[in-house]
Amino acid sequence: MAALTEAQSVAGERLAAARRIVVKVGSALLVDAATGALRTDWLTGLAADVALLRGRGAEVVLVSSGSIALGRRALGLAPGPLSLEQSQAAAAVGQIRLARAYEAALEPHGLKAGQVLLTLDDSRDRRRYLNGRATLRMLLDLGVVPIVNENDTVATDEIRFGDNDRLAAQIASMTGADALVLLSDVDGLYERDPRGDPSAPHIPLVTELTPEIEAKGGGAGTAGAKGGMKTKLLAAKTAMKSGCGMAIALGDRPRPLSALMEGARATWFAPAASPQAARKQWIAAMPPEGRLIVDAGAAAALRRGSSLLPAGVRGVEGDFGRGDPVLIAAEGGAALGVALAGYGAEEARLIAGLRSDRIEAALGHPGRAAMAHRDDMVLWD
């Protein structure tokens, strides 16, 4: 292989160094367009790549299309556009097959798969967003490979993401991923559409989404795909804003992620900050809607990097909901920082000062351990 320039190899290097990775798999890669059958050999190669990344200590989330394509074949639906009801029926049948396929591909590597179905409304509603984020976080903590797809069985045009590029970027932001890989039918962004101009220069690195870069987006490529370069650039904007780097890479090869790490051509969209720094900046900029007053022991634990537990809370002020920003203050009144509340104000008052083993009795249902999680907290210097 010829020596790669720094820009040409940056996507593979960033992927190899990433600790949490979201990979978007399009329907055209997973399902044969002519027959509607699952491309088992390709999926086997992807599963081997996931196992390789996991072996390096990385967590992996797969955002996968394919349920409608698999379902329509199983139902014998005629070629051509489907009605909304037909698409939803095909998705219901295909989701089972899609989940089973991933389970079978990952199992030989000792990996468990978990299915997560989302709609656009789940990212717009704060409570549902936080519940989805908590579920994904727990799945990753338990060593599961989440398989995320849009919930086509209930989604309508009004509540759809519309393409899995956007969904993948949202999942990358939701999980605090540091790398997002869009496996595509092209190997990155070009100065001009390479389908019409094979001599168009390839762009290996994008550090800022300028109007000139955004103008290079085109329409959908492979037949059956909903996205195109325009949707990928929209995904890049979401990812970069959340501190996540993004690669557009060619997916139609036996081991696409290994190829990327070995220097295959791709375009890398570099974020200005890390996911943690971007999230902290976002939290710090939000005006608090309430206040949690903590004792000296809790304040010291927060300084050491701990989450805020109910036992250390001495007072709850304001009217706020779960996920709203709240000020954290010492008993003397000094502001320590700001955090996203793990409980709404009403429940927070019920459990303030309680040990974790008493939360369920106070609330009448099992609660979360943290009043405010350390990942959702910014402390002042």
TORKOL-4160 file (C-alpha; in steps of 0.2 Angstrom, whole numbers, padded with zeros to 4 digits, m for minus):
381
<pt num="1" X="0000" Y="0000" Z="0000"/>
<pt num="2" X="0007" Y="0017" Z="m0004"/>
<pt num="3" X="0011" Y="0029" Z="0010"/>
<pt num="4" X="m0004" Y="0039" Z="0016"/>
<pt num="5" X="m0004" Y="0057" Z="0020"/>
<pt num="6" X="m0009" Y="0063" Z="0037"/>
<pt num="7" X="m0026" Y="0069" Z="0031"/>
<pt num="8" X="m0029" Y="0053" Z="0021"/>
<pt num="9" X="m0026" Y="0042" Z="0037"/>
<pt num="10" X="m0034" Y="0053" Z="0050"/>
<pt num="11" X="m0051" Y="0044" Z="0049"/>
<pt num="12" X="m0044" Y="0027" Z="0052"/>
<pt num="13" X="m0033" Y="0033" Z="0066"/>
<pt num="14" X="m0047" Y="0042" Z="0075"/>
<pt num="15" X="m0058" Y="0026" Z="0073"/>
<pt num="16" X="m0044" Y="0015" Z="0081"/>
<pt num="17" X="m0042" Y="0027" Z="0095"/>
<pt num="18" X="m0061" Y="0030" Z="0099"/>
<pt num="19" X="m0069" Y="0023" Z="0115"/>
<pt num="20" X="m0087" Y="0024" Z="0110"/>
<pt num="21" X="m0092" Y="0021" Z="0092"/>
<pt num="22" X="m0108" Y="0023" Z="0082"/>
<pt num="23" X="m0109" Y="0014" Z="0066"/>
<pt num="24" X="m0123" Y="0017" Z="0053"/>
<pt num="25" X="m0128" Y="0002" Z="0042"/>
<pt num="26" X="m0138" Y="0006" Z="0027"/>
<pt num="27" X="m0151" Y="m0006" Z="0020"/>
<pt num="28" X="m0142" Y="m0007" Z="0003"/>
<pt num="29" X="m0127" Y="m0015" Z="0012"/>
<pt num="30" X="m0137" Y="m0027" Z="0023"/>
<pt num="31" X="m0150" Y="m0033" Z="0010"/>
<pt num="32" X="m0148" Y="m0038" Z="m0008"/>
<pt num="33" X="m0158" Y="m0026" Z="m0019"/>
<pt num="34" X="m0162" Y="m0039" Z="m0032"/>
<pt num="35" X="m0168" Y="m0053" Z="m0021"/>
<pt num="36" X="m0172" Y="m0045" Z="m0004"/>
<pt num="37" X="m0162" Y="m0058" Z="0005"/>
<pt num="38" X="m0150" Y="m0054" Z="0019"/>
<pt num="39" X="m0132" Y="m0052" Z="0014"/>
<pt num="40" X="m0126" Y="m0065" Z="0027"/>
<pt num="41" X="m0107" Y="m0064" Z="0022"/>
<pt num="42" X="m0106" Y="m0046" Z="0023"/>
<pt num="43" X="m0115" Y="m0045" Z="0040"/>
<pt num="44" X="m0103" Y="m0059" Z="0046"/>
<pt num="45" X="m0088" Y="m0047" Z="0041"/>
<pt num="46" X="m0096" Y="m0033" Z="0050"/>
<pt num="47" X="m0098" Y="m0043" Z="0066"/>
<pt num="48" X="m0080" Y="m0048" Z="0066"/>
<pt num="49" X="m0076" Y="m0029" Z="0065"/>
<pt num="50" X="m0087" Y="m0026" Z="0080"/>
<pt num="51" X="m0078" Y="m0039" Z="0089"/>
<pt num="52" X="m0061" Y="m0032" Z="0084"/>
<pt num="53" X="m0066" Y="m0015" Z="0091"/>
<pt num="54" X="m0073" Y="m0023" Z="0107"/>
<pt num="55" X="m0057" Y="m0032" Z="0109"/>
<pt num="56" X="m0048" Y="m0016" Z="0109"/>
<pt num="57" X="m0059" Y="m0009" Z="0123"/>
<pt num="58" X="m0071" Y="0001" Z="0113"/>
<pt num="59" X="m0090" Y="0001" Z="0115"/>
<pt num="60" X="m0100" Y="0000" Z="0099"/>
<pt num="61" X="m0118" Y="0005" Z="0094"/>
<pt num="62" X="m0125" Y="m0001" Z="0077"/>
<pt num="63" X="m0139" Y="0010" Z="0069"/>
<pt num="64" X="m0146" Y="m0002" Z="0056"/>
<pt num="65" X="m0159" Y="m0001" Z="0042"/>
<pt num="66" X="m0166" Y="m0016" Z="0034"/>
<pt num="67" X="m0182" Y="m0021" Z="0043"/>
<pt num="68" X="m0193" Y="m0015" Z="0029"/>
<pt num="69" X="m0183" Y="m0023" Z="0016"/>
<pt num="70" X="m0182" Y="m0040" Z="0025"/>
<pt num="71" X="m0201" Y="m0039" Z="0029"/>
<pt num="72" X="m0207" Y="m0035" Z="0012"/>
<pt num="73" X="m0198" Y="m0051" Z="0005"/>
<pt num="74" X="m0206" Y="m0061" Z="0019"/>
<pt num="75" X="m0223" Y="m0055" Z="0016"/>
<pt num="76" X="m0221" Y="m0056" Z="m0003"/>
<pt num="77" X="m0225" Y="m0038" Z="m0006"/>
<pt num="78" X="m0224" Y="m0033" Z="m0024"/>
<pt num="79" X="m0209" Y="m0022" Z="m0030"/>
<pt num="80" X="m0211" Y="m0003" Z="m0030"/>
<pt num="81" X="m0217" Y="0010" Z="m0017"/>
<pt num="82" X="m0226" Y="0004" Z="m0002"/>
<pt num="83" X="m0240" Y="0013" Z="0007"/>
<pt num="84" X="m0237" Y="0019" Z="0025"/>
<pt num="85" X="m0248" Y="0004" Z="0032"/>
<pt num="86" X="m0238" Y="m0009" Z="0021"/>
<pt num="87" X="m0221" Y="m0001" Z="0027"/>
<pt num="88" X="m0227" Y="m0003" Z="0045"/>
<pt num="89" X="m0232" Y="m0021" Z="0042"/>
<pt num="90" X="m0216" Y="m0025" Z="0033"/>
<pt num="91" X="m0206" Y="m0017" Z="0047"/>
<pt num="92" X="m0215" Y="m0027" Z="0061"/>
<pt num="93" X="m0211" Y="m0043" Z="0052"/>
<pt num="94" X="m0193" Y="m0038" Z="0047"/>
<pt num="95" X="m0188" Y="m0031" Z="0064"/>
<pt num="96" X="m0189" Y="m0049" Z="0071"/>
<pt num="97" X="m0178" Y="m0055" Z="0056"/>
<pt num="98" X="m0166" Y="m0041" Z="0058"/>
<pt num="99" X="m0163" Y="m0043" Z="0076"/>
<pt num="100" X="m0161" Y="m0062" Z="0074"/>
<pt num="101" X="m0148" Y="m0059" Z="0060"/>
<pt num="102" X="m0138" Y="m0048" Z="0071"/>
<pt num="103" X="m0139" Y="m0059" Z="0086"/>
<pt num="104" X="m0133" Y="m0074" Z="0076"/>
<pt num="105" X="m0119" Y="m0064" Z="0068"/>
<pt num="106" X="m0112" Y="m0058" Z="0085"/>
<pt num="107" X="m0115" Y="m0073" Z="0095"/>
<pt num="108" X="m0100" Y="m0083" Z="0089"/>
<pt num="109" X="m0089" Y="m0068" Z="0096"/>
<pt num="110" X="m0097" Y="m0070" Z="0113"/>
<pt num="111" X="m0107" Y="m0053" Z="0110"/>
<pt num="112" X="m0125" Y="m0050" Z="0115"/>
<pt num="113" X="m0136" Y="m0039" Z="0104"/>
<pt num="114" X="m0150" Y="m0028" Z="0111"/>
<pt num="115" X="m0164" Y="m0020" Z="0100"/>
<pt num="116" X="m0168" Y="m0002" Z="0103"/>
<pt num="117" X="m0182" Y="0006" Z="0092"/>
<pt num="118" X="m0184" Y="0025" Z="0092"/>
<pt num="119" X="m0194" Y="0039" Z="0083"/>
<pt num="120" X="m0190" Y="0057" Z="0081"/>
<pt num="121" X="m0202" Y="0061" Z="0095"/>
<pt num="122" X="m0191" Y="0051" Z="0107"/>
<pt num="123" X="m0177" Y="0064" Z="0104"/>
<pt num="124" X="m0189" Y="0079" Z="0105"/>
<pt num="125" X="m0197" Y="0074" Z="0122"/>
<pt num="126" X="m0185" Y="0077" Z="0136"/>
<pt num="127" X="m0191" Y="0063" Z="0147"/>
<pt num="128" X="m0191" Y="0050" Z="0133"/>
<pt num="129" X="m0174" Y="0056" Z="0127"/>
<pt num="130" X="m0167" Y="0054" Z="0145"/>
<pt num="131" X="m0175" Y="0036" Z="0146"/>
<pt num="132" X="m0167" Y="0031" Z="0129"/>
<pt num="133" X="m0151" Y="0038" Z="0134"/>
<pt num="134" X="m0151" Y="0029" Z="0151"/>
<pt num="135" X="m0156" Y="0013" Z="0142"/>
<pt num="136" X="m0142" Y="0014" Z="0129"/>
<pt num="137" X="m0129" Y="0018" Z="0143"/>
<pt num="138" X="m0135" Y="0003" Z="0153"/>
<pt num="139" X="m0134" Y="m0009" Z="0138"/>
<pt num="140" X="m0116" Y="m0003" Z="0135"/>
<pt num="141" X="m0111" Y="m0005" Z="0153"/>
<pt num="142" X="m0118" Y="m0023" Z="0152"/>
<pt num="143" X="m0107" Y="m0026" Z="0137"/>
<pt num="144" X="m0122" Y="m0027" Z="0125"/>
<pt num="145" X="m0121" Y="m0021" Z="0107"/>
<pt num="146" X="m0136" Y="m0010" Z="0104"/>
<pt num="147" X="m0145" Y="m0012" Z="0087"/>
<pt num="148" X="m0154" Y="0004" Z="0085"/>
<pt num="149" X="m0167" Y="0007" Z="0071"/>
<pt num="150" X="m0181" Y="0019" Z="0068"/>
<pt num="151" X="m0198" Y="0012" Z="0075"/>
<pt num="152" X="m0206" Y="0011" Z="0058"/>
<pt num="153" X="m0221" Y="0001" Z="0065"/>
<pt num="154" X="m0227" Y="0017" Z="0073"/>
<pt num="155" X="m0218" Y="0031" Z="0064"/>
<pt num="156" X="m0228" Y="0042" Z="0053"/>
<pt num="157" X="m0221" Y="0056" Z="0041"/>
<pt num="158" X="m0223" Y="0068" Z="0055"/>
<pt num="159" X="m0213" Y="0059" Z="0068"/>
<pt num="160" X="m0199" Y="0051" Z="0057"/>
<pt num="161" X="m0181" Y="0055" Z="0057"/>
<pt num="162" X="m0183" Y="0051" Z="0038"/>
<pt num="163" X="m0166" Y="0043" Z="0036"/>
<pt num="164" X="m0154" Y="0034" Z="0047"/>
<pt num="165" X="m0139" Y="0046" Z="0044"/>
<pt num="166" X="m0149" Y="0058" Z="0055"/>
<pt num="167" X="m0154" Y="0045" Z="0068"/>
<pt num="168" X="m0136" Y="0039" Z="0069"/>
<pt num="169" X="m0130" Y="0057" Z="0073"/>
<pt num="170" X="m0143" Y="0059" Z="0086"/>
<pt num="171" X="m0138" Y="0042" Z="0094"/>
<pt num="172" X="m0120" Y="0048" Z="0094"/>
<pt num="173" X="m0124" Y="0064" Z="0103"/>
<pt num="174" X="m0136" Y="0054" Z="0115"/>
<pt num="175" X="m0123" Y="0042" Z="0120"/>
<pt num="176" X="m0108" Y="0054" Z="0120"/>
<pt num="177" X="m0099" Y="0044" Z="0106"/>
<pt num="178" X="m0082" Y="0051" Z="0100"/>
<pt num="179" X="m0083" Y="0043" Z="0083"/>
<pt num="180" X="m0098" Y="0040" Z="0071"/>
<pt num="181" X="m0095" Y="0030" Z="0055"/>
<pt num="182" X="m0108" Y="0031" Z="0041"/>
<pt num="183" X="m0105" Y="0016" Z="0030"/>
<pt num="184" X="m0110" Y="0022" Z="0013"/>
<pt num="185" X="m0110" Y="0018" Z="m0006"/>
<pt num="186" X="m0096" Y="0031" Z="m0008"/>
<pt num="187" X="m0079" Y="0033" Z="0000"/>
<pt num="188" X="m0082" Y="0051" Z="0006"/>
<pt num="189" X="m0085" Y="0069" Z="0001"/>
<pt num="190" X="m0079" Y="0075" Z="m0016"/>
<pt num="191" X="m0077" Y="0092" Z="m0023"/>
<pt num="192" X="m0090" Y="0087" Z="m0036"/>
<pt num="193" X="m0101" Y="0072" Z="m0038"/>
<pt num="194" X="m0089" Y="0058" Z="m0043"/>
<pt num="195" X="m0103" Y="0049" Z="m0052"/>
<pt num="196" X="m0104" Y="0063" Z="m0065"/>
<pt num="197" X="m0086" Y="0068" Z="m0064"/>
<pt num="198" X="m0074" Y="0053" Z="m0060"/>
<pt num="199" X="m0059" Y="0066" Z="m0059"/>
<pt num="200" X="m0067" Y="0076" Z="m0045"/>
<pt num="201" X="m0055" Y="0078" Z="m0031"/>
<pt num="202" X="m0058" Y="0068" Z="m0015"/>
<pt num="203" X="m0059" Y="0078" Z="0002"/>
<pt num="204" X="m0051" Y="0068" Z="0016"/>
<pt num="205" X="m0053" Y="0080" Z="0030"/>
<pt num="206" X="m0066" Y="0093" Z="0035"/>
<pt num="207" X="m0063" Y="0104" Z="0050"/>
<pt num="208" X="m0077" Y="0116" Z="0048"/>
<pt num="209" X="m0094" Y="0114" Z="0039"/>
<pt num="210" X="m0093" Y="0130" Z="0029"/>
<pt num="211" X="m0107" Y="0135" Z="0016"/>
<pt num="212" X="m0095" Y="0129" Z="0003"/>
<pt num="213" X="m0094" Y="0112" Z="0010"/>
<pt num="214" X="m0112" Y="0111" Z="0013"/>
<pt num="215" X="m0115" Y="0116" Z="m0005"/>
<pt num="216" X="m0107" Y="0100" Z="m0010"/>
<pt num="217" X="m0121" Y="0089" Z="m0004"/>
<pt num="218" X="m0131" Y="0080" Z="m0017"/>
<pt num="219" X="m0146" Y="0068" Z="m0018"/>
<pt num="220" X="m0148" Y="0050" Z="m0014"/>
<pt num="221" X="m0136" Y="0038" Z="m0022"/>
<pt num="222" X="m0139" Y="0019" Z="m0021"/>
<pt num="223" X="m0157" Y="0013" Z="m0026"/>
<pt num="224" X="m0167" Y="0010" Z="m0011"/>
<pt num="225" X="m0157" Y="0022" Z="0000"/>
<pt num="226" X="m0166" Y="0037" Z="0008"/>
<pt num="227" X="m0151" Y="0047" Z="0012"/>
<pt num="228" X="m0138" Y="0056" Z="0001"/>
<pt num="229" X="m0123" Y="0067" Z="0004"/>
<pt num="230" X="m0135" Y="0081" Z="0010"/>
<pt num="231" X="m0141" Y="0070" Z="0024"/>
<pt num="232" X="m0123" Y="0065" Z="0028"/>
<pt num="233" X="m0118" Y="0083" Z="0030"/>
<pt num="234" X="m0133" Y="0086" Z="0041"/>
<pt num="235" X="m0128" Y="0072" Z="0052"/>
<pt num="236" X="m0110" Y="0079" Z="0052"/>
<pt num="237" X="m0116" Y="0095" Z="0059"/>
<pt num="238" X="m0125" Y="0086" Z="0073"/>
<pt num="239" X="m0111" Y="0075" Z="0077"/>
<pt num="240" X="m0097" Y="0089" Z="0077"/>
<pt num="241" X="m0108" Y="0100" Z="0088"/>
<pt num="242" X="m0109" Y="0086" Z="0101"/>
<pt num="243" X="m0090" Y="0084" Z="0100"/>
<pt num="244" X="m0091" Y="0068" Z="0090"/>
<pt num="245" X="m0080" Y="0065" Z="0074"/>
<pt num="246" X="m0088" Y="0057" Z="0059"/>
<pt num="247" X="m0082" Y="0047" Z="0045"/>
<pt num="248" X="m0090" Y="0044" Z="0028"/>
<pt num="249" X="m0083" Y="0027" Z="0022"/>
<pt num="250" X="m0087" Y="0014" Z="0008"/>
<pt num="251" X="m0097" Y="0000" Z="0016"/>
<pt num="252" X="m0098" Y="m0012" Z="0002"/>
<pt num="253" X="m0082" Y="m0022" Z="0006"/>
<pt num="254" X="m0080" Y="m0038" Z="0017"/>
<pt num="255" X="m0073" Y="m0029" Z="0033"/>
<pt num="256" X="m0077" Y="m0011" Z="0031"/>
<pt num="257" X="m0072" Y="m0005" Z="0048"/>
<pt num="258" X="m0055" Y="m0015" Z="0047"/>
<pt num="259" X="m0052" Y="m0007" Z="0030"/>
<pt num="260" X="m0055" Y="0010" Z="0037"/>
<pt num="261" X="m0043" Y="0008" Z="0051"/>
<pt num="262" X="m0030" Y="0001" Z="0039"/>
<pt num="263" X="m0031" Y="0017" Z="0029"/>
<pt num="264" X="m0045" Y="0015" Z="0016"/>
<pt num="265" X="m0050" Y="0032" Z="0008"/>
<pt num="266" X="m0064" Y="0041" Z="0018"/>
<pt num="267" X="m0068" Y="0058" Z="0024"/>
<pt num="268" X="m0066" Y="0063" Z="0042"/>
<pt num="269" X="m0076" Y="0077" Z="0050"/>
<pt num="270" X="m0066" Y="0083" Z="0065"/>
<pt num="271" X="m0075" Y="0091" Z="0080"/>
<pt num="272" X="m0069" Y="0106" Z="0089"/>
<pt num="273" X="m0070" Y="0098" Z="0106"/>
<pt num="274" X="m0072" Y="0081" Z="0114"/>
<pt num="275" X="m0090" Y="0074" Z="0118"/>
<pt num="276" X="m0087" Y="0077" Z="0136"/>
<pt num="277" X="m0081" Y="0095" Z="0133"/>
<pt num="278" X="m0096" Y="0099" Z="0121"/>
<pt num="279" X="m0109" Y="0092" Z="0133"/>
<pt num="280" X="m0101" Y="0102" Z="0148"/>
<pt num="281" X="m0102" Y="0118" Z="0138"/>
<pt num="282" X="m0120" Y="0114" Z="0133"/>
<pt num="283" X="m0125" Y="0111" Z="0152"/>
<pt num="284" X="m0115" Y="0126" Z="0158"/>
<pt num="285" X="m0124" Y="0138" Z="0146"/>
<pt num="286" X="m0142" Y="0133" Z="0152"/>
<pt num="287" X="m0150" Y="0144" Z="0165"/>
<pt num="288" X="m0154" Y="0134" Z="0181"/>
<pt num="289" X="m0173" Y="0131" Z="0185"/>
<pt num="290" X="m0170" Y="0126" Z="0203"/>
<pt num="291" X="m0157" Y="0122" Z="0216"/>
<pt num="292" X="m0150" Y="0107" Z="0226"/>
<pt num="293" X="m0142" Y="0112" Z="0242"/>
<pt num="294" X="m0128" Y="0099" Z="0247"/>
<pt num="295" X="m0119" Y="0095" Z="0263"/>
<pt num="296" X="m0100" Y="0096" Z="0265"/>
<pt num="297" X="m0097" Y="0078" Z="0262"/>
<pt num="298" X="m0107" Y="0078" Z="0246"/>
<pt num="299" X="m0097" Y="0093" Z="0240"/>
<pt num="300" X="m0081" Y="0085" Z="0243"/>
<pt num="301" X="m0087" Y="0069" Z="0234"/>
<pt num="302" X="m0092" Y="0080" Z="0219"/>
<pt num="303" X="m0075" Y="0087" Z="0218"/>
<pt num="304" X="m0067" Y="0070" Z="0218"/>
<pt num="305" X="m0078" Y="0066" Z="0202"/>
<pt num="306" X="m0093" Y="0057" Z="0211"/>
<pt num="307" X="m0111" Y="0058" Z="0206"/>
<pt num="308" X="m0123" Y="0068" Z="0218"/>
<pt num="309" X="m0133" Y="0055" Z="0228"/>
<pt num="310" X="m0149" Y="0059" Z="0237"/>
<pt num="311" X="m0141" Y="0056" Z="0254"/>
<pt num="312" X="m0130" Y="0071" Z="0252"/>
<pt num="313" X="m0144" Y="0083" Z="0247"/>
<pt num="314" X="m0150" Y="0095" Z="0261"/>
<pt num="315" X="m0163" Y="0105" Z="0252"/>
<pt num="316" X="m0172" Y="0106" Z="0236"/>
<pt num="317" X="m0178" Y="0123" Z="0229"/>
<pt num="318" X="m0188" Y="0128" Z="0213"/>
<pt num="319" X="m0200" Y="0119" Z="0202"/>
<pt num="320" X="m0191" Y="0108" Z="0189"/>
<pt num="321" X="m0193" Y="0092" Z="0180"/>
<pt num="322" X="m0181" Y="0077" Z="0177"/>
<pt num="323" X="m0167" Y="0083" Z="0165"/>
<pt num="324" X="m0169" Y="0101" Z="0169"/>
<pt num="325" X="m0153" Y="0111" Z="0174"/>
<pt num="326" X="m0152" Y="0115" Z="0192"/>
<pt num="327" X="m0139" Y="0124" Z="0202"/>
<pt num="328" X="m0129" Y="0114" Z="0215"/>
<pt num="329" X="m0125" Y="0125" Z="0231"/>
<pt num="330" X="m0116" Y="0122" Z="0247"/>
<pt num="331" X="m0126" Y="0124" Z="0263"/>
<pt num="332" X="m0118" Y="0141" Z="0266"/>
<pt num="333" X="m0125" Y="0147" Z="0249"/>
<pt num="334" X="m0109" Y="0146" Z="0238"/>
<pt num="335" X="m0113" Y="0139" Z="0220"/>
<pt num="336" X="m0103" Y="0124" Z="0216"/>
<pt num="337" X="m0109" Y="0121" Z="0199"/>
<pt num="338" X="m0124" Y="0116" Z="0188"/>
<pt num="339" X="m0131" Y="0099" Z="0183"/>
<pt num="340" X="m0146" Y="0090" Z="0174"/>
<pt num="341" X="m0158" Y="0084" Z="0188"/>
<pt num="342" X="m0160" Y="0065" Z="0189"/>
<pt num="343" X="m0177" Y="0068" Z="0197"/>
<pt num="344" X="m0190" Y="0081" Z="0196"/>
<pt num="345" X="m0192" Y="0093" Z="0211"/>
<pt num="346" X="m0207" Y="0084" Z="0219"/>
<pt num="347" X="m0198" Y="0067" Z="0219"/>
<pt num="348" X="m0181" Y="0075" Z="0224"/>
<pt num="349" X="m0190" Y="0083" Z="0239"/>
<pt num="350" X="m0196" Y="0065" Z="0244"/>
<pt num="351" X="m0179" Y="0057" Z="0244"/>
<pt num="352" X="m0167" Y="0071" Z="0249"/>
<pt num="353" X="m0156" Y="0065" Z="0263"/>
<pt num="354" X="m0161" Y="0047" Z="0260"/>
<pt num="355" X="m0149" Y="0032" Z="0258"/>
<pt num="356" X="m0150" Y="0023" Z="0241"/>
<pt num="357" X="m0159" Y="0008" Z="0249"/>
<pt num="358" X="m0173" Y="0019" Z="0256"/>
<pt num="359" X="m0177" Y="0027" Z="0239"/>
<pt num="360" X="m0190" Y="0014" Z="0233"/>
<pt num="361" X="m0200" Y="0015" Z="0249"/>
<pt num="362" X="m0201" Y="0034" Z="0248"/>
<pt num="363" X="m0206" Y="0034" Z="0230"/>
<pt num="364" X="m0216" Y="0019" Z="0228"/>
<pt num="365" X="m0206" Y="0012" Z="0214"/>
<pt num="366" X="m0187" Y="0009" Z="0211"/>
<pt num="367" X="m0177" Y="0025" Z="0208"/>
<pt num="368" X="m0161" Y="0030" Z="0201"/>
<pt num="369" X="m0145" Y="0030" Z="0212"/>
<pt num="370" X="m0140" Y="0048" Z="0207"/>
<pt num="371" X="m0149" Y="0064" Z="0210"/>
<pt num="372" X="m0137" Y="0071" Z="0197"/>
<pt num="373" X="m0125" Y="0060" Z="0187"/>
<pt num="374" X="m0107" Y="0066" Z="0186"/>
<pt num="375" X="m0108" Y="0065" Z="0167"/>
<pt num="376" X="m0122" Y="0078" Z="0168"/>
<pt num="377" X="m0113" Y="0090" Z="0179"/>
<pt num="378" X="m0102" Y="0105" Z="0177"/>
<pt num="379" X="m0092" Y="0111" Z="0193"/>
<pt num="380" X="m0085" Y="0128" Z="0194"/>
<pt num="381" X="m0066" Y="0130" Z="0197"/>
